[in-house]
Amino acid sequence: MKQQDEQSKDDNNLRSLGNYLGLGMQLAATVGVMVLIGYWLDGKFKTSPWLILIFSFLGIASGLYNFLKTVIQPPKK
């Protein structure tokens, strides 16, 4: 019984960590995708470097928003 309780406690800890394991990659991917969109639009409209800068800041803002939203919310049980 004691071993089963320890096993379920370890499982719960791993589940609660699962929410946080991909946050860095998610933040980097959001910024990267937004930079690529800005780069593509700059090439299309010949507005270099303005759309890259705008979309970079939008990517940073939205990535940080998702990061903070995930970190601040209480873990699901």
Secondary structure, DSSP 8 states (H G I E B T S, - for coil): -HHHHHHHHHHHHHHHHHTTTTHHHHHHHHHHHHHHHHHHHHHHHT-TTHHHHHHHHHHHHHHHHHHHHHHHS----
